[in-house]
Amino acid sequence: PDTRELFVQDMASQSIKLMSTLGLVVSQLQHSNELEPVIRDLALRHLAYGVKACHYDNVRIALLSMLRMVLNGGRKEDAIAAWQRAYDGLTLVMVEAAYPDDAKVLS
């Protein structure tokens, strides 16, 4: 609720954007050199929208919670751990780009 004002479009549209971005990141994990400039640009756009470094933790909590609810099977915890590592890596690059002083705390 405390971040609702950051979303000027409807939440369905925001959900599609989030999933699209996560899909791009996952599809390009093997090409991190090409992906990093895209992620840094995304971070700067988020900064312009009013996103704060602490908001990345909120998204992390929500993403991992959603994964725990929807994933099934014996490899569930492995999948969640992989998503957690991927998100943490993404966040580190984004925070480093948008909030260089805060990135020192995360690394």
ABEGO torsion letter per residue (X at the ends): XAAAAABABBAAAAAAAAAAAAAAAAAAAABAAAAAAAAAAAAAAAAAAGBBAAAAAAAAAAAAAAAAAABBEAAAAAAAAAAAAAAAAAAAAAAAAABAAAAAAAX
